[in-house]
Amino acid sequence: MDGKEFRDWSLKAAEWGADYRETLRERPVRAQTQPGEIAAGIALSPPEAPEAMEAIFADFEEKILPGMTHWQHPRFFAYFPANAAPVSVVAEYLVTVMAAQCMLWQTSPAATELETRIIDWLRQALGLPEGFSGVLQDSASSATLAAVLTMRERALDWQGNKQGLSGQPRIRVYSSDQVHTSIDRAIWVSGIGEENLVRIPTAGRWRAMDVAALEAAIVADKANGLLPAGIVACVGGTSTGGTDDIAAVAAVAQKYGLYLHVDAAWAGSAMICEEFRHFWTGVEHADSIVFNPHKWLGAQFDCSAQFVRNPDDLVRTLAIKPEYLKTHGKDGVVNYSEWSVPLGRRFRALKLWFLLRAHGLSGLRTMIRNHVAWAEKLAARIAATVEFEIVTEPMLSLFSFRHVPSGVTDLDEHNLRLINAINDDGRIYLTQTRVDGHFAIRFQVGQFEATEQDVDTAYSVITEIAASLR
Ligand SMILES: *Cc1c(COP(=O)(O)O)cnc(C)c1O
């Protein structure tokens, strides 16, 4: 591709992108293809001769697009949002075009210095006290892995990386039964082992970890010669928004000298609004906090912010060159690859800089407040509709419900049929979970360009399709 072609196709891609975003409401939210259908349209082997861009682009539209689920669709109510605000897409184009590897300060000083500043902007936006620094990781999974490795090394007096885990005391990590699967995987990958992730039962409206049970488990483990290392607490669990009492958990962590990591991957974005911060009261006592601006806030994936109270612990765990320990952050030179598992890093701060400036915190707060208000309104409407019930009340903008028509005995099967029919219809997209063993339909409002009208449409689609199943 020569310079002229690069210009022409970049412009064409930009035009295509703008058209795509404008016409999203006309598309089915979830891909409507069957497994293997897209692969069947792709050549089995790579071409020997170059092909024309016209043909490649045409195939993209014809063969790929039908197999895309449209995450930026305003009626995407499934999972959690993966918002890519248009302004962050523009920034991301610039990042892609420069394609710098930003692992060290000197490999792109602007990327490092902007990242430091943006992390502090986010810290202020979330109302976290001074003293937290942090890093932009690719995902919450990576941030949690980094935190779990840090708690492991800290508990082993920094000998795990050197000596391995055999011959060490058995490490124990504690979490509720509501945490994301990324915690399980961090426990596997860090060599701690699933049997040493102690699941503390939850109770109450927010499905918070039973703190007395947490303390009892720690005491029992110590008595048995095991090595408690840390706690992973959650604010806004993926299934139904399960949220621990962070202040109470932090007090236990402090009492037993354990490392506390808080996973607020989704809900963290809402903490730009002061009125939602009660959900993580006490968070200032955490050692590590992760939230994903790439979920609700609008920074194109990937963009996960990890705040740490003591970066020395993180860097001591992950830096491959120990001599850098003595200088990082002290003389103006930070090498962020020493704060994360991968070496190579994208320039992630630019899209946040664009996003935060173009929308301002007030604009982003309005979006989040609207989503929460619309979710609460919809939940109330569903609760008041005959033969529907709310399974879990809204936690911010997430709730779950199910259809309970009289005469239907297998409600799980019925609601599975309902959600499949809704997603095949295509006007909205929902996903499911299990609550106390029963199937429930999740609903979250969070798409960057969703309107109240889109949420009203969701109500119509749900009730209309439910009626048609009778
Ligand atoms: C989405 C989510 C994660 C995983 O986030 P990734 O960035 O995809 O790794 C972890 N925890 C919670 C609570 C989440 O909602």
The ligand as a MOL file (V3000), in Angstrom:
LIG
                    3D

  0  0  0     0  0            999 V3000
M  V30 BEGIN CTAB
M  V30 COUNTS 15 15 0 0 0
M  V30 BEGIN ATOM
M  V30 1 C -15.4780 -7.3740 33.1460 0
M  V30 2 C -15.0150 -7.6970 34.4760 0
M  V30 3 C -13.7360 -8.2380 34.6780 0
M  V30 4 C -12.8240 -8.6090 33.5430 0
M  V30 5 O -12.4370 -7.4900 32.8230 0
M  V30 6 P -11.3990 -7.6140 31.6130 0
M  V30 7 O -10.9290 -6.2100 31.4430 0
M  V30 8 O -12.1780 -8.1210 30.4600 0
M  V30 9 O -10.3300 -8.5460 32.0180 0
M  V30 10 C -13.3330 -8.4670 35.9750 0
M  V30 11 N -14.1320 -8.1940 37.0270 0
M  V30 12 C -15.3660 -7.6800 36.8640 0
M  V30 13 C -16.1990 -7.3740 38.0710 0
M  V30 14 C -15.8460 -7.4130 35.5850 0
M  V30 15 O -17.0570 -6.9060 35.4300 0
M  V30 END ATOM
M  V30 BEGIN BOND
M  V30 1 1 1 2
M  V30 2 1 2 3
M  V30 3 2 2 14
M  V30 4 1 3 4
M  V30 5 2 3 10
M  V30 6 1 4 5
M  V30 7 1 5 6
M  V30 8 2 6 7
M  V30 9 1 6 8
M  V30 10 1 6 9
M  V30 11 1 10 11
M  V30 12 2 11 12
M  V30 13 1 12 13
M  V30 14 1 12 14
M  V30 15 1 14 15
M  V30 END BOND
M  V30 END CTAB
M  END
